């Protein structure tokens, strides 16, 4: 690792870190949030450090100089990504150009593996040490990437407990840092009165609809969610659907989808956790939001639909029995999963009617959520990840699998 100039050397009492230069790269909304949290902890541990790279508004607010916006790269699906190759090439070129001109002391790459592992190849040639925060899910698919990770990455901060031993056995210097959601949910002031935050009468029979964080996910998921809601309202009166929308999405586009819904539907942006807490049950697009719902104790049905070509390719590559993080952590199908052709309004209705009532299945699901929360521990992921970065910079040497 390139050492800091002698006049800036760090001692036990700390370092004038004004010369510490760190490249950060995140490529989607969740990575932007995790990057912002990590950046805040880095500024506490390394006062005066310079943070720059690829991200979004959250990282910018946390003090990261955004040279490349991730928005043009935030896509999902094996086929859909092809239309964004030009943007990915330009983004990598911009980051590499600055890294060549003024090499950072360290690079922090956050999730988004197809792009970030490609970026890591170039950074490795420049001998820039790399800390990878939130590991690629090699346990699910594309397992051969683990060899590439062992060759390119100096340290990997993993956020699922089972990932550390799995990666270490393959020669990757992996450390469990905790899951970012644990600290976020524990520290959030929003938990006090979600009904008030949403301007709802306390005790409203609400149903949370989380269609995903990307436009194409919303277009595929929200219409079927709304049709299922209408079927439920025929059986259970007084159900009010609440759509939790990512701040990155267009409300106008969702309003167009809602125009065909005859019943009242409320939309909330940036209040996903309040919506989940205020709801009796939820329909959640597969992703981090499923774990968020579980940690908040909201029973759910997990859904997902992509293009048929992406789905068929995924079936050939994915090697895990479940698509949701909740079921993977539980080691069983704790929550129902409706994927592709199985995703119908009738199937959603059938599962939700069970969860909306005080049934054994609902209660067993809530108990399972509590076990998942315990398994994740109490570590503050952003702080622990920042400590690893500081250790790497202090040591002046790359970590090893036995670190």
C-alpha positions as CSV (number, residue, x, y, z in Angstrom):
1,X,0.0,0.0,0.0
2,X,1.3,3.5,-0.8
3,X,2.3,5.0,2.5
4,X,1.4,8.5,3.6
5,X,4.2,11.1,3.5
6,X,6.4,10.9,6.5
7,X,5.3,14.4,7.7
8,X,1.8,13.0,7.8
9,X,2.6,9.8,9.6
10,X,-0.1,8.4,12.0
11,X,0.8,7.6,15.5
12,X,-1.2,6.1,18.3
13,X,-2.8,9.5,19.0
14,X,-4.1,9.7,15.4
15,X,-3.1,11.4,12.2
16,X,-3.6,14.7,10.5
17,X,-5.5,12.9,7.7
18,X,-5.7,15.9,5.4
19,X,-3.7,14.0,2.8
20,X,-5.7,10.7,3.0
21,X,-7.4,10.3,-0.4
22,X,-10.1,7.6,-0.7
23,X,-12.0,6.6,-3.9
24,X,-15.6,5.3,-3.2
25,X,-17.8,3.7,-5.8
26,X,-21.5,2.8,-5.4
27,X,-23.9,2.0,-8.2
28,X,-27.5,1.9,-6.9
29,X,-29.7,3.5,-4.2
30,X,-28.9,1.0,-1.5
31,X,-25.2,1.3,-2.2
32,X,-25.5,5.0,-2.1
33,X,-27.1,4.9,1.4
34,X,-24.5,2.4,2.7
35,X,-21.8,4.5,1.2
36,X,-23.1,7.6,2.9
37,X,-23.1,5.9,6.2
38,X,-19.6,4.6,5.7
39,X,-18.4,8.0,4.6
40,X,-19.8,9.6,7.8
41,X,-17.8,7.1,9.9
42,X,-14.7,7.6,7.9
43,X,-14.9,11.3,8.5
44,X,-15.1,10.7,12.2
45,X,-12.1,8.2,12.2
46,X,-10.0,10.1,9.6
47,X,-10.8,13.8,10.0
48,X,-10.0,15.8,6.9
49,X,-9.8,12.8,4.5
50,X,-10.8,13.4,0.9
51,X,-13.6,11.2,-0.4
52,X,-14.6,11.1,-4.0
53,X,-15.9,8.8,-6.7
54,X,-19.2,7.4,-7.9
55,X,-22.5,7.6,-6.0
56,X,-25.6,9.7,-5.5
57,X,-27.3,12.3,-3.4
58,X,-26.9,10.5,0.0
59,X,-23.1,10.1,-0.5
60,X,-22.9,13.7,-1.6
61,X,-24.6,14.9,1.5
62,X,-22.2,12.8,3.5
63,X,-19.3,14.8,2.0
64,X,-18.3,12.6,-0.9
65,X,-17.3,14.5,-4.0
66,X,-19.4,12.8,-6.7
67,X,-17.5,12.7,-9.9
68,X,-19.8,10.2,-11.5
69,X,-23.5,9.8,-10.8
70,X,-24.7,6.2,-10.5
71,X,-28.2,6.9,-11.9
72,X,-27.4,5.9,-15.5
73,X,-26.0,2.6,-14.3
74,X,-28.7,1.5,-11.8
75,X,-30.4,-1.3,-13.7
76,X,-31.5,-4.9,-12.9
77,X,-31.6,-8.0,-15.0
78,X,-29.1,-9.7,-17.2
79,X,-30.6,-8.5,-20.4
80,X,-31.6,-4.9,-19.3
81,X,-28.0,-4.1,-18.4
82,X,-26.9,-4.3,-22.0
83,X,-28.5,-1.0,-22.8
84,X,-26.3,0.7,-20.2
85,X,-22.9,-0.5,-21.3
86,X,-21.9,2.8,-22.8
87,X,-22.6,4.6,-19.5
88,X,-20.7,2.0,-17.6
89,X,-17.7,2.4,-19.8
90,X,-17.7,6.2,-19.5
91,X,-18.1,5.9,-15.7
92,X,-15.1,3.6,-15.4
93,X,-13.0,5.7,-17.7
94,X,-13.7,8.8,-15.6
95,X,-12.8,7.1,-12.3
96,X,-9.7,5.5,-13.7
97,X,-8.5,8.7,-15.3
98,X,-8.5,10.5,-11.9
99,X,-7.0,7.5,-10.2
100,X,-4.1,7.5,-12.6
101,X,-3.6,11.2,-12.3
102,X,-3.8,11.3,-8.5
103,X,-3.8,7.7,-7.1
104,X,-5.9,7.4,-3.9
105,X,-4.4,5.7,-0.9
106,X,-7.3,3.2,-1.0
107,X,-10.5,2.4,-2.9
108,X,-13.8,1.4,-1.2
109,X,-16.0,-0.4,-3.6
110,X,-19.6,-0.9,-2.5
111,X,-21.7,-3.8,-3.8
112,X,-22.6,-3.4,-7.5
113,X,-20.2,-6.3,-8.5
114,X,-20.5,-6.4,-12.3
115,X,-19.1,-2.8,-12.4
116,X,-17.0,-2.7,-9.3
117,X,-15.1,-5.9,-10.0
118,X,-14.4,-4.5,-13.4
119,X,-13.2,-1.3,-11.8
120,X,-11.1,-3.3,-9.4
121,X,-9.1,-4.9,-12.2
122,X,-7.9,-1.4,-13.3
123,X,-7.2,-0.2,-9.8
124,X,-5.2,-3.4,-9.1
125,X,-2.9,-2.6,-12.0
126,X,-2.3,0.8,-10.4
127,X,-1.4,-1.0,-7.2
128,X,-4.2,0.8,-5.3
129,X,-5.4,-1.3,-2.3
130,X,-9.1,-2.2,-2.4
131,X,-11.6,-2.7,0.4
132,X,-14.9,-4.2,-0.9
133,X,-17.9,-3.4,1.3
134,X,-20.9,-5.7,0.9
135,X,-19.6,-8.8,-0.9
136,X,-20.9,-10.1,-4.3
137,X,-23.3,-12.9,-3.6
138,X,-21.0,-15.6,-4.9
139,X,-22.9,-18.1,-2.7
140,X,-25.9,-17.6,-4.9
141,X,-24.5,-17.4,-8.5
142,X,-21.4,-16.9,-10.5
143,X,-19.3,-18.7,-7.9
144,X,-16.2,-18.6,-10.0
145,X,-15.9,-14.9,-9.1
146,X,-14.6,-15.9,-5.7
147,X,-11.2,-16.6,-7.3
148,X,-11.2,-13.2,-8.9
149,X,-12.1,-11.6,-5.5
150,X,-9.2,-13.4,-3.8
151,X,-6.8,-12.0,-6.4
152,X,-8.1,-8.5,-6.6
153,X,-9.4,-7.5,-3.2
154,X,-7.3,-6.8,-0.1
155,X,-10.2,-6.9,2.4
156,X,-13.9,-7.7,2.1
157,X,-16.5,-6.5,4.6
158,X,-19.4,-8.9,4.5
159,X,-22.9,-8.2,5.9
160,X,-24.3,-11.7,6.2
161,X,-22.9,-14.0,8.9
162,X,-22.4,-17.1,6.7
163,X,-20.4,-15.2,4.1
164,X,-17.2,-14.8,6.2
165,X,-16.3,-18.5,6.6
166,X,-17.4,-19.3,3.1
167,X,-15.2,-16.6,1.5
168,X,-12.2,-17.3,3.9
169,X,-12.2,-20.9,2.8
170,X,-11.7,-19.7,-0.7
171,X,-8.8,-17.5,0.2
172,X,-10.6,-14.1,0.4
173,X,-9.8,-11.8,3.4
174,X,-13.3,-11.5,4.6
175,X,-14.6,-10.0,7.8
176,X,-18.2,-9.9,9.1
177,X,-19.0,-6.2,9.9
178,X,-22.7,-6.6,10.7
179,X,-25.7,-5.6,8.6
180,X,-26.2,-1.9,8.0
181,X,-29.9,-2.2,8.5
182,X,-29.5,-3.4,12.1
183,X,-28.0,-0.1,13.3
184,X,-30.2,2.0,11.1
185,X,-33.4,0.5,12.5
186,X,-32.2,0.6,16.1
187,X,-31.2,4.3,15.9
188,X,-34.1,5.6,13.9
189,X,-36.4,8.1,15.6
190,X,-39.1,7.3,13.0
191,X,-40.1,4.2,15.0
192,X,-42.1,6.2,17.7
193,X,-45.4,6.8,15.9
194,X,-45.6,5.7,12.3
195,X,-49.3,6.4,12.0
196,X,-48.7,10.1,12.9
197,X,-45.8,10.3,10.4
198,X,-48.1,9.0,7.7
199,X,-51.1,11.1,8.8
200,X,-53.2,8.0,9.4
201,X,-55.5,7.2,12.3
202,X,-53.8,4.8,14.7
203,X,-54.9,1.3,14.1
204,X,-55.6,1.7,10.4
205,X,-55.8,-1.7,8.7
206,X,-52.9,-0.8,6.3
207,X,-51.3,-3.0,3.7
208,X,-47.8,-2.1,2.6
209,X,-46.9,-2.3,-1.1
210,X,-43.1,-2.1,-1.9
211,X,-42.7,-2.6,-5.6
212,X,-39.0,-2.1,-5.8
213,X,-36.4,0.7,-6.2
214,X,-36.1,0.8,-10.0
215,X,-38.6,2.0,-12.6
216,X,-38.8,-1.3,-14.4
217,X,-39.5,-3.1,-11.2
218,X,-42.4,-0.7,-10.3
219,X,-43.9,-1.2,-13.8
220,X,-43.8,-4.9,-13.5
221,X,-44.9,-5.2,-9.8
222,X,-47.2,-2.4,-8.9
223,X,-50.1,-3.3,-11.3
224,X,-50.3,-6.9,-10.0
225,X,-50.1,-5.6,-6.4
226,X,-53.0,-3.3,-7.0
227,X,-55.1,-6.0,-8.6
228,X,-54.4,-8.3,-5.6
229,X,-55.4,-5.5,-3.2
230,X,-58.8,-5.1,-4.9
231,X,-59.4,-8.9,-4.5
232,X,-58.4,-8.6,-0.8
233,X,-60.8,-5.7,-0.2
234,X,-63.6,-7.8,-1.6
235,X,-63.0,-10.2,1.3
236,X,-61.7,-7.9,4.1
237,X,-63.2,-4.4,4.2
238,X,-61.3,-1.4,5.4
239,X,-57.9,-2.4,4.0
240,X,-55.9,0.7,3.0
241,X,-53.0,0.1,0.6
242,X,-49.9,2.2,1.2
243,X,-47.3,2.3,-1.6
244,X,-43.7,2.9,-0.3
245,X,-41.8,4.6,-3.1
246,X,-38.1,5.1,-3.4
247,X,-37.1,8.8,-3.4
248,X,-35.3,8.1,-6.7
249,X,-38.5,7.2,-8.5
250,X,-41.0,9.4,-10.3
251,X,-44.3,9.9,-8.5
252,X,-45.9,11.0,-11.8
253,X,-45.1,7.5,-13.3
254,X,-46.7,5.8,-10.3
255,X,-49.7,8.1,-10.5
256,X,-50.3,6.8,-14.0
257,X,-50.4,3.3,-12.8
258,X,-52.7,4.2,-10.0
259,X,-55.2,5.9,-12.3
260,X,-56.6,2.5,-13.1
261,X,-57.2,1.6,-9.5
262,X,-60.8,2.3,-8.3
263,X,-59.9,2.2,-4.6
264,X,-58.0,4.7,-2.4
265,X,-54.2,4.2,-2.5
266,X,-51.7,6.4,-0.7
267,X,-48.2,7.0,-1.9
268,X,-45.3,7.8,0.4
269,X,-41.7,8.6,-0.7
270,X,-38.8,8.1,1.6
271,X,-41.0,6.6,4.4
272,X,-40.6,2.9,3.7
273,X,-40.0,2.0,7.4
274,X,-43.0,4.0,8.6
275,X,-45.2,2.3,6.0
276,X,-44.0,-1.1,7.1
277,X,-44.4,-0.4,10.8
278,X,-47.9,0.9,10.3
279,X,-49.0,-2.1,8.2
280,X,-50.6,-5.3,9.2
281,X,-48.8,-7.1,6.3
282,X,-46.8,-6.3,3.2
283,X,-46.1,-7.3,-0.4
284,X,-42.4,-6.8,-1.0
285,X,-40.3,-7.0,-4.2
286,X,-37.3,-9.2,-3.6
287,X,-34.3,-7.3,-2.4
288,X,-32.9,-5.6,0.8
289,X,-36.5,-4.4,1.5
290,X,-37.5,-8.0,2.5
291,X,-34.9,-8.0,5.3
292,X,-36.0,-4.5,6.3
293,X,-39.6,-5.8,6.7
294,X,-38.4,-8.8,8.6
295,X,-36.4,-6.7,11.1
296,X,-39.4,-4.5,11.6
297,X,-41.6,-7.5,12.3
298,X,-44.0,-7.1,9.3
299,X,-45.3,-10.3,7.9
300,X,-44.9,-10.4,4.1
301,X,-45.3,-12.0,0.7
302,X,-42.2,-11.7,-1.4
303,X,-42.6,-11.3,-5.2
304,X,-40.4,-10.8,-8.2
305,X,-40.9,-10.6,-12.0
306,X,-38.3,-9.7,-14.6
307,X,-38.1,-10.2,-18.4
308,X,-38.5,-13.8,-19.4
309,X,-35.0,-14.0,-21.0
310,X,-33.4,-12.6,-17.8
311,X,-35.5,-15.1,-15.8
312,X,-34.5,-18.1,-17.8
313,X,-30.8,-17.1,-17.8
314,X,-31.0,-16.6,-14.0
315,X,-32.5,-20.1,-13.5
316,X,-29.4,-21.5,-15.2
317,X,-27.0,-19.5,-13.1
318,X,-28.6,-19.1,-9.6
319,X,-27.7,-21.9,-7.2
320,X,-29.8,-21.1,-4.1
321,X,-33.2,-22.5,-3.1
322,X,-34.8,-19.1,-2.3
323,X,-34.7,-15.6,-3.8
324,X,-35.3,-13.6,-0.6
325,X,-32.7,-12.7,2.0
326,X,-35.2,-13.6,4.7
327,X,-35.6,-17.2,3.6
328,X,-31.8,-17.6,3.0
329,X,-31.0,-16.4,6.5
330,X,-33.8,-18.5,8.0
331,X,-32.7,-21.6,6.1
332,X,-36.3,-22.4,5.1
333,X,-39.2,-20.8,3.3
334,X,-40.3,-18.7,6.2
335,X,-42.1,-16.2,3.8
336,X,-43.9,-17.2,0.6
337,X,-42.2,-16.3,-2.6
338,X,-44.1,-15.7,-5.9
339,X,-41.8,-15.4,-8.8
340,X,-42.4,-14.8,-12.5
341,X,-45.4,-17.0,-13.7
342,X,-46.4,-17.8,-10.1
343,X,-46.9,-14.1,-9.5
344,X,-50.6,-13.5,-9.9
345,X,-53.2,-11.4,-8.0
346,X,-55.0,-14.5,-6.8
347,X,-51.8,-16.0,-5.4
348,X,-51.0,-12.8,-3.5
349,X,-54.5,-12.6,-2.2
350,X,-54.4,-16.2,-0.9
351,X,-51.2,-15.7,1.1
352,X,-52.2,-12.2,2.4
353,X,-55.5,-13.3,3.7
354,X,-53.7,-15.7,6.0
355,X,-51.2,-13.1,7.2
356,X,-53.8,-10.4,7.8
357,X,-55.5,-12.6,10.4
358,X,-54.0,-13.7,13.7
359,X,-53.1,-17.2,12.3
360,X,-50.4,-19.6,13.4
361,X,-48.5,-18.9,10.1
362,X,-48.4,-15.2,10.9
363,X,-47.2,-15.8,14.4
364,X,-44.5,-18.3,13.3
365,X,-43.3,-15.9,10.7
366,X,-42.9,-13.1,13.3
367,X,-41.0,-15.5,15.6
368,X,-38.7,-16.4,12.7
369,X,-38.0,-12.7,12.1
370,X,-36.8,-12.3,15.6
371,X,-34.4,-15.2,15.2
372,X,-33.0,-13.6,12.1
373,X,-32.5,-10.3,13.9
374,X,-30.6,-12.1,16.7
375,X,-28.4,-13.9,14.1
376,X,-27.2,-10.6,12.6
377,X,-25.8,-9.3,16.0
378,X,-25.4,-5.8,17.2
379,X,-22.3,-4.6,15.2
380,X,-22.6,-1.2,13.6
381,X,-21.6,-2.1,10.0
382,X,-20.6,1.4,8.8
383,X,-18.4,2.0,11.8
384,X,-16.8,-1.4,11.7
385,X,-16.1,-1.0,7.9
386,X,-14.5,2.4,8.5
387,X,-12.3,0.9,11.2
388,X,-11.1,-1.7,8.7
389,X,-10.3,1.1,6.2
390,X,-8.3,2.9,8.9
391,X,-6.4,-0.2,9.8
392,X,-5.5,-0.7,6.2
393,X,-4.2,2.8,5.9
394,X,-2.3,2.7,9.2
395,X,-0.7,-0.6,8.4
396,X,0.5,0.4,4.9
397,X,0.0,-3.2,3.8
398,X,-2.7,-5.3,2.2
399,X,-4.6,-7.7,4.4
400,X,-4.5,-11.5,3.9
401,X,-7.0,-14.3,4.3
402,X,-5.7,-15.0,7.7
403,X,-5.9,-11.5,8.9
